Every structure is written in C-alpha cells, then in structure tokens.
Amino acid sequence: MTMPMLTRRALLKGGACALAAVAAPPRFLARAALAADARRKVLVAVFQRGAVDGLSMVVPYGDRDYAGARASIAIRAPQAGDAGAAVDLDGFFGLHPALAPLAALWQSRTLAVVHACGSPDTTRSHFDAQDYMESGTPGVKSTPDGWLARAAVTQPSPTSPFRAVALGPTLPRALRGDAGAISLASLDRFDVRATSEAAAARQGFESLYAQSVHDLLHGTGRETFEAVRMLKRANASRLAPANNAEYPRSRLGQSLRQIAQLIRADVGLEIAFTDADGWDTHVGQGAEQGQLAARLRDFGASLTAFTQDLGDRMSDVIVLTMSEFGRTVAENGNRGTDHGHATAMLLLGGGVRGGKVYGRWPGLARERLYEGRDLAVTTDFRALFAEVAGRQLGIANPVSLFPGWTGGPQLGVLS
C-alpha cells in the first residue's frame, strides 16, 4: 500500500500518537496491564544541579564558626517571631526559612537530612562531579552507564515500559544504560526520547513513510511506541493534583506533578528522575531573601505539593535529593560562595526514619575544613544511594551498583 509522504516536522509534531494508531495491540501491553494491578515501590531522584549550598539549605546554626564565616549571607539562628530565621530542627540544625513548608514533614518524621554528604573525589568541576555522581563511580569517567540504570536492570525482567522514567528534555546520565529507560519532556505531548532504544525508535518513526510498516514495528522501536500507546490509554496527564495540592509553575514543580500523575495512574513506575538547575551562587547569593532563597522556595513548595498530591501513596514512595558538591564555608567577595565539597541531601517519604539529621558532623573550625575551606565529606554519597536502592527497590546487594566500591557503614535512615 502506498502511503502519503509527510514532512519531517509534521511527523515529529504528530509524535507517537500517529504510530499508536497503526500498531496492533501487542502482548507487551497485556504484561504491563497485569503489572499495574499491584502498587509498586517508587524511588524519585531529584538532582540540584550547580552545587547547592547545604550550609544555607540545612543551617548548622549551632556551630560557633558558622555565622562568623558568612558576614552577609548567614541564616540567623531560630528565634520566636523571626520569620527570616532558620526553622529549628533539633537544636543545632535548622531549615532555611524558604523551606518552612517542609517542617511539617520533619515533625511527622517522614523527612530526614544527611549532612556532610558527598563524593570522595576532589574535583570542583560541575561536569565531572555530576558525571561521577550519576555514574556512581567517583573519579572514573569511562563508566558506560548510570547507577539508576544498573539498579533497574537488577530487578526482574521488565513488565512496564514506564519502569524507569526521566522528566526532562534528555535522558540523564544516571539512567543511561541497558534499563530501557525513557525520557518524557511532557506527558501531554508524549515526547519520548534519549535512550539508545528510544533514539532508534524515533529514527524509525521519522522514516515511517520511507520504509514498510513491517520493517518499522520491531524490536526496541516497537516497544518504545507501545509505551506511548500505553501512556495514552492510562490518561495520566488528565489526573488533576489531589488533596488541594498546588504545584509551582516552575520546571521542577511541573516535573514532580507529572511524576505524581504516573504514580497515580499505576503504569508500573519504579524509578523516576528529574532535576533543577540554578544552584551555582557565586554572586549575590543572599540570606533569608535573594537568589538562593528564591530557588529554595520553589524547591520546598514543589516537594511539599508532591507529598500532598500523593497523600497515602507516599507510603510507597521515597524522594532522594542530591547535588554534585557543596559551597565554600566562607562567603566570597561577591557575597556569594564558590565550589566546595560536602553538602546536604534530603530523604522523604514512606519508610524514612525522619526527624533526624544523619551523618557525622565534622565541624566548621578552620582546622576541620577540607583543604582549609570546605565542609568535609563524612558520608560517601554511595553509602546513602546504596541504602536507599537496597531498601526501596529490594536490591539484595546494592554495593554492586557502584563498581570499585567495597561498601561502608549503614546510615540507618530507612526502616
């Protein structure tokens, strides 16, 4: 049969919906439907790209050397009636006031902090540090896949094309590999891209009218477009936020909204990833107000809306936040901070032993700083990631997700 020729732009605009119309319902969908019957444990990773200042995000106001190192950007110690001061957590640490909405999660013991956490590698390059954290191999650039992709392939054979999903324009390093992960720029547009499988499928779709349908609908290309068909049938994008949740209109807020839609639609999601940039605060960082406060306000509001939206479904979900490194302890001459070493990471959701700051605090006295300038790393990020992956995803030997690492002490942050 002769098919009409279409322009490349028209094919891309039409996207996978056009292919879904010509594909017969495959047995792949039946397997996915069976998998959706059971609620799954879900791990959501949120990357704060640009190196968030953990000393402002989770403020060690009880350290006597904190305020003196930051003449204009220190967050004030908690004080009754002072809305610009830190929100007290445990008498030593406090949340940045822009993160005040997260205090309720702390009080309900579903939010935990791991401070002085980071990479043992010494790089202060954003690109290298992000690569090492997402590959899970500090100091090794040749690792071909990401730690979340490795986590996905250790699971039983895939039952849903939406087992591992990134919300964003490209697939992140953490999910690249043999997991068959997909990247969705938008649930509304069904814009699937970025893995080797999805890239092959997209190339096949663009040549739909130059090849026979038989040649197109096979292998990974077929499964990619079946994923699009399944997403359309699930109608996830039509699910309005529940429990009066209001997401910010930011990229992070809308990404978390769509992750919540996938969870509530029961399409088989187990691993989700999204990120937010803008954390590289060299100039004019600000204290309770300013550049960093604005980013943290969006960050806190997005996480709060996500937990509110999911309600009791959060018992099956854990959110893990991360950043490639922290900032210098002392502020610089531009009222900002430069690239540092350790930072703070957050963990929230079901099974989290919250209401506690985990990790050994190294102190901010000059002789205790890394290279005389940075918060020292006392918790290797791999120890945190391995514990989370092991408990949440049921991986028997999570140390194996991080080649070259022999493991470390358990934090005990999950029940």
C-alpha positions as CSV (number, residue, x, y, z in Angstrom):
1,M,0.0,0.0,0.0
2,T,1.3,3.4,-0.9
3,M,1.3,5.9,2.0
4,P,1.4,9.7,1.5
5,M,4.7,11.4,2.2
6,L,4.8,13.8,5.2
7,T,7.4,16.4,6.2
8,R,9.9,15.6,9.0
9,R,8.4,18.4,11.0
10,A,4.8,17.0,10.6
11,L,6.0,13.6,11.7
12,L,7.7,14.9,14.8
13,K,4.7,17.1,15.7
14,G,2.3,14.2,15.3
15,G,4.6,12.2,17.5
16,A,3.8,8.8,18.8
17,C,0.1,9.2,18.6
18,A,0.2,8.6,14.9
19,L,2.2,5.4,15.3
20,A,-0.1,4.2,18.0
21,A,-3.0,4.3,15.5
22,V,-1.3,1.9,13.1
23,A,0.2,-0.5,15.7
24,A,-1.9,-3.6,16.7
25,P,-2.4,-4.0,20.4
26,P,0.7,-6.2,21.4
27,R,1.1,-8.7,24.2
28,F,3.5,-6.2,25.8
29,L,0.5,-4.2,26.8
30,A,-1.1,-7.2,28.5
31,R,2.0,-7.7,30.6
32,A,2.1,-4.1,31.5
33,A,-1.6,-4.1,32.5
34,L,-1.0,-7.1,34.8
35,A,1.9,-5.3,36.4
36,A,-0.2,-2.2,37.1
37,D,-2.5,-4.2,39.3
38,A,-0.1,-4.1,42.2
39,R,1.1,-0.9,43.8
40,R,4.9,-0.6,43.4
41,K,7.6,1.0,45.5
42,V,8.9,4.1,43.7
43,L,12.2,5.9,44.1
44,V,12.2,9.5,42.9
45,A,15.6,11.1,42.4
46,V,15.9,14.9,42.3
47,F,19.2,16.4,41.2
48,Q,20.0,20.0,42.3
49,R,22.4,20.9,39.5
50,G,25.0,23.6,40.1
51,A,26.0,22.6,43.7
52,V,23.5,23.7,46.3
53,D,24.8,25.5,49.4
54,G,24.0,22.8,52.0
55,L,25.1,25.2,54.8
56,S,22.2,27.5,53.9
57,M,19.7,24.8,52.9
58,V,20.2,23.0,56.2
59,V,21.8,25.5,58.5
60,P,24.3,24.4,61.2
61,Y,23.4,27.4,63.3
62,G,24.7,25.6,66.5
63,D,28.2,25.5,65.1
64,R,30.0,28.5,66.6
65,D,32.1,29.0,63.5
66,Y,29.1,29.2,61.1
67,A,27.9,32.8,61.4
68,G,31.5,34.3,61.6
69,A,32.4,32.8,58.2
70,R,29.4,34.4,56.5
71,A,29.1,38.1,57.3
72,S,26.3,38.9,54.9
73,I,24.7,35.5,53.9
74,A,24.5,33.6,57.2
75,I,21.0,32.5,58.1
76,R,20.0,33.7,61.6
77,A,19.5,31.2,64.4
78,P,15.9,30.3,65.2
79,Q,14.1,32.8,67.3
80,A,10.4,33.0,68.1
81,G,8.6,35.5,65.9
82,D,11.5,35.9,63.4
83,A,10.2,34.6,60.1
84,G,13.6,35.3,58.4
85,A,15.5,32.9,60.8
86,A,16.2,29.2,60.4
87,V,13.4,26.8,61.2
88,D,14.6,24.8,64.1
89,L,15.1,21.1,63.6
90,D,17.0,19.7,66.5
91,G,18.6,22.5,68.5
92,F,21.7,22.5,66.2
93,F,20.4,22.4,62.6
94,G,17.6,24.4,61.0
95,L,15.9,24.6,57.6
96,H,16.4,27.7,55.5
97,P,13.2,29.8,56.1
98,A,12.3,29.4,52.5
99,L,11.9,25.7,53.2
100,A,9.5,26.2,56.1
101,P,6.8,24.2,54.3
102,L,9.0,21.1,54.8
103,A,8.9,21.5,58.6
104,A,5.6,19.6,58.8
105,L,7.3,16.6,57.1
106,W,10.1,16.8,59.6
107,Q,7.6,16.8,62.5
108,S,5.8,13.8,61.1
109,R,9.1,12.0,60.8
110,T,8.9,11.5,57.1
111,L,11.8,13.9,56.3
112,A,15.4,13.2,57.1
113,V,18.6,15.0,56.3
114,V,22.1,13.6,55.5
115,H,24.6,16.3,56.1
116,A,28.3,16.5,55.2
117,C,27.5,14.1,52.4
118,G,29.2,14.0,49.0
119,S,31.9,12.5,46.8
120,P,35.3,11.4,47.9
121,D,36.6,12.7,44.6
122,T,38.3,16.1,44.8
123,T,37.0,17.7,41.6
124,R,35.3,21.1,41.7
125,S,34.2,20.8,38.1
126,H,30.4,20.7,37.8
127,F,30.6,18.5,34.7
128,D,32.9,15.9,36.2
129,A,31.3,15.8,39.6
130,Q,27.8,15.4,38.2
131,D,29.1,12.6,35.9
132,Y,30.7,10.8,38.8
133,M,27.6,11.1,41.0
134,E,25.2,9.9,38.3
135,S,27.5,7.1,37.2
136,G,28.2,6.2,40.8
137,T,31.9,5.9,40.1
138,P,33.8,8.9,41.6
139,G,37.0,9.7,39.7
140,V,36.1,7.3,36.8
141,K,35.0,8.9,33.5
142,S,34.8,5.7,31.5
143,T,31.8,4.1,33.2
144,P,29.3,3.5,30.4
145,D,26.1,3.5,32.4
146,G,24.4,5.2,35.4
147,W,23.7,3.8,38.8
148,L,20.0,4.1,38.5
149,A,20.1,2.2,35.2
150,R,22.1,-0.5,36.9
151,A,19.5,-0.6,39.7
152,A,16.7,-1.1,37.1
153,V,18.4,-4.0,35.4
154,T,19.0,-5.8,38.6
155,Q,15.2,-6.1,39.0
156,P,13.1,-8.9,37.5
157,S,12.5,-8.8,33.7
158,P,10.7,-5.6,32.8
159,T,6.9,-5.6,32.9
160,S,6.3,-2.0,32.0
161,P,7.9,0.4,29.6
162,F,7.5,3.1,32.4
163,R,9.6,1.3,35.0
164,A,12.3,3.9,34.7
165,V,11.4,7.4,33.5
166,A,13.1,10.8,33.5
167,L,11.0,14.0,33.3
168,G,13.1,16.4,31.1
169,P,14.3,17.1,27.6
170,T,17.1,14.5,27.6
171,L,17.8,11.2,29.4
172,P,20.1,11.9,32.4
173,R,23.4,10.2,32.9
174,A,22.0,8.3,35.9
175,L,19.5,6.4,33.7
176,R,21.7,5.7,30.6
177,G,22.4,2.0,30.0
178,D,20.5,-1.2,29.4
179,A,17.5,-0.4,31.5
180,G,15.3,0.7,28.7
181,A,14.6,4.0,30.5
182,I,12.7,6.7,28.7
183,S,12.7,10.5,28.9
184,L,9.4,12.4,28.7
185,A,9.5,16.1,28.0
186,S,5.8,16.2,28.6
187,L,3.0,13.7,29.3
188,D,0.7,15.8,27.2
189,R,2.9,15.6,24.1
190,F,4.2,12.0,24.6
191,D,7.6,13.2,23.6
192,V,9.7,10.1,24.1
193,R,13.4,10.4,23.6
194,A,17.0,9.9,24.6
195,T,17.9,6.3,25.3
196,S,19.5,4.2,22.6
197,E,16.2,2.3,22.3
198,A,14.1,5.5,22.1
199,A,16.6,7.1,19.7
200,A,16.4,4.2,17.4
201,A,12.6,4.3,17.6
202,R,12.4,8.0,16.8
203,Q,14.7,7.5,13.8
204,G,12.4,4.7,12.7
205,F,9.3,6.9,13.1
206,E,10.9,9.7,11.0
207,S,11.3,7.2,8.2
208,L,7.8,5.7,8.7
209,Y,6.7,6.6,5.2
210,A,10.0,5.6,3.6
211,Q,10.0,2.1,5.0
212,S,7.4,-0.6,5.3
213,V,5.4,-0.9,8.5
214,H,6.8,-4.3,8.9
215,D,10.4,-3.0,9.0
216,L,9.5,-0.3,11.5
217,L,7.5,-2.1,14.1
218,H,10.0,-4.5,15.6
219,G,12.4,-4.8,18.5
220,T,13.0,-1.8,20.8
221,G,11.4,0.6,18.4
222,R,8.1,-1.3,18.7
223,E,8.3,-1.3,22.5
224,T,9.0,2.4,22.6
225,F,5.9,3.2,20.7
226,E,3.9,0.7,22.7
227,A,5.0,2.7,25.7
228,V,3.4,5.8,24.1
229,R,0.2,3.9,23.4
230,M,0.1,2.7,27.0
231,L,0.6,6.2,28.4
232,K,-2.3,7.5,26.2
233,R,-4.6,4.7,27.4
234,A,-3.7,5.4,31.1
235,N,-4.7,9.1,30.6
236,A,-2.2,10.1,33.3
237,S,-1.9,13.7,32.1
238,R,-5.6,14.2,32.9
239,L,-5.2,13.4,36.6
240,A,-5.6,16.7,38.5
241,P,-3.5,17.2,41.6
242,A,-5.3,15.6,44.6
243,N,-5.7,16.9,48.2
244,N,-5.7,20.5,47.1
245,A,-2.0,20.3,46.2
246,E,-0.7,23.3,44.2
247,Y,2.5,22.9,42.3
248,P,4.7,25.8,41.3
249,R,4.7,26.6,37.6
250,S,8.5,26.0,37.6
251,R,10.1,23.2,35.6
252,L,10.7,21.3,38.9
253,G,7.2,21.7,40.1
254,Q,5.7,20.6,36.8
255,S,8.1,17.6,36.6
256,L,7.1,16.4,40.0
257,R,3.4,16.9,39.1
258,Q,3.8,14.6,36.1
259,I,5.8,12.0,38.2
260,A,2.9,12.0,40.6
261,Q,0.5,11.5,37.7
262,L,2.5,8.5,36.6
263,I,2.4,7.0,40.1
264,R,-1.3,7.6,40.5
265,A,-2.0,6.1,37.0
266,D,-0.4,2.8,38.0
267,V,1.6,2.4,34.8
268,G,4.4,0.5,36.6
269,L,6.8,3.3,37.5
270,E,9.6,2.2,39.9
271,I,12.4,4.8,39.3
272,A,11.8,8.5,38.4
273,F,14.4,11.2,37.9
274,T,14.1,15.0,37.5
275,D,16.4,17.9,38.1
276,A,16.6,21.6,38.8
277,D,19.4,24.0,38.0
278,G,20.3,27.5,39.2
279,W,22.2,26.5,42.4
280,D,25.6,27.9,41.3
281,T,25.5,31.0,43.6
282,H,28.9,32.7,43.1
283,V,27.5,36.2,43.2
284,G,24.7,37.7,45.3
285,Q,23.6,34.5,47.0
286,G,21.6,36.3,49.6
287,A,20.5,35.1,53.0
288,E,16.8,34.8,54.0
289,Q,16.0,36.7,50.8
290,G,17.7,36.7,47.4
291,Q,18.8,34.4,44.7
292,L,19.2,31.2,46.8
293,A,16.1,31.8,48.8
294,A,14.0,32.0,45.6
295,R,15.4,28.7,44.4
296,L,14.8,27.1,47.8
297,R,11.3,28.4,48.0
298,D,10.4,26.7,44.7
299,F,12.2,23.6,45.8
300,G,10.3,23.3,49.1
301,A,7.0,24.2,47.5
302,S,7.5,21.6,44.8
303,L,8.4,18.8,47.2
304,T,5.5,19.8,49.5
305,A,3.0,19.7,46.7
306,F,4.2,16.3,45.6
307,T,3.8,14.8,49.0
308,Q,0.4,16.4,49.4
309,D,-0.8,15.3,46.0
310,L,0.1,11.6,46.6
311,G,-1.3,11.5,50.1
312,D,-1.2,8.0,51.5
313,R,0.5,6.8,48.3
314,M,3.7,8.4,49.7
315,S,4.0,5.3,51.9
316,D,5.2,3.6,48.7
317,V,7.5,6.5,47.6
318,I,10.9,7.8,48.6
319,V,12.3,11.1,47.3
320,L,16.1,11.4,47.3
321,T,17.7,14.8,46.6
322,M,21.3,15.2,45.6
323,S,23.8,17.7,44.4
324,E,27.3,17.3,42.9
325,F,29.1,19.1,45.7
326,G,28.5,22.0,48.2
327,R,29.8,25.5,48.6
328,T,32.7,27.1,50.4
329,V,32.1,27.7,54.1
330,A,33.2,31.4,53.9
331,E,31.4,33.8,51.6
332,N,33.5,35.3,48.8
333,G,34.0,39.0,47.9
334,N,30.8,39.0,45.8
335,R,28.6,38.0,48.6
336,G,28.3,34.5,47.2
337,T,30.0,31.2,47.7
338,D,32.4,29.2,45.5
339,H,32.6,25.5,44.7
340,G,33.1,23.4,47.8
341,H,33.0,19.8,48.8
342,A,30.2,18.3,51.1
343,T,26.6,19.3,51.1
344,A,23.2,18.2,52.5
345,M,20.9,15.7,50.9
346,L,17.2,15.1,51.8
347,L,15.2,11.9,52.0
348,L,11.4,11.9,52.4
349,G,8.6,9.5,52.1
350,G,7.5,6.1,53.3
351,G,9.9,4.1,55.4
352,V,12.1,7.1,56.1
353,R,13.2,7.4,59.7
354,G,12.7,11.1,59.7
355,G,13.0,13.8,62.2
356,K,16.8,13.3,62.3
357,V,20.0,14.7,60.7
358,Y,22.2,11.7,59.8
359,G,25.9,11.7,59.2
360,R,28.9,12.7,61.4
361,W,29.2,16.5,61.6
362,P,32.9,17.4,61.0
363,G,32.7,21.0,62.3
364,L,33.4,24.3,60.7
365,A,36.6,25.3,62.6
366,R,39.3,26.0,60.1
367,E,41.4,23.1,61.0
368,R,38.5,20.8,60.4
369,L,37.7,22.0,56.9
370,Y,38.5,20.2,53.7
371,E,41.6,21.9,52.2
372,G,41.0,24.7,54.8
373,R,37.9,26.0,53.0
374,D,35.1,23.4,52.6
375,L,32.8,21.3,54.7
376,A,34.4,17.9,54.8
377,V,32.7,14.8,53.5
378,T,31.9,12.3,56.2
379,T,29.3,10.3,54.3
380,D,30.1,8.9,50.9
381,F,27.1,9.5,48.7
382,R,27.3,5.9,47.6
383,A,26.5,4.7,51.1
384,L,23.3,6.7,51.0
385,F,22.4,5.8,47.5
386,A,23.1,2.1,48.1
387,E,21.0,2.0,51.3
388,V,18.1,3.7,49.5
389,A,18.3,1.4,46.4
390,G,18.6,-1.7,48.6
391,R,15.6,-0.9,50.8
392,Q,13.3,0.8,48.4
393,L,13.9,-1.3,45.3
394,G,14.6,-4.6,47.0
395,I,18.1,-5.0,45.7
396,A,19.9,-7.7,47.6
397,N,23.4,-6.5,47.0
398,P,23.2,-2.7,46.4
399,V,27.0,-2.3,46.8
400,S,27.3,-3.9,43.4
401,L,25.6,-0.9,41.8
402,F,28.8,1.1,42.4
403,P,31.8,-0.6,40.7
404,G,35.1,-0.3,42.6
405,W,33.4,0.4,45.9
406,T,33.6,-2.1,48.7
407,G,30.8,-0.5,50.8
408,G,30.6,1.4,54.0
409,P,28.6,1.7,57.3
410,Q,24.8,1.8,57.0
411,L,23.2,5.1,58.0
412,G,20.0,3.5,59.2
413,V,18.0,6.2,57.5
414,L,15.3,3.8,56.3
415,S,13.2,1.4,58.3
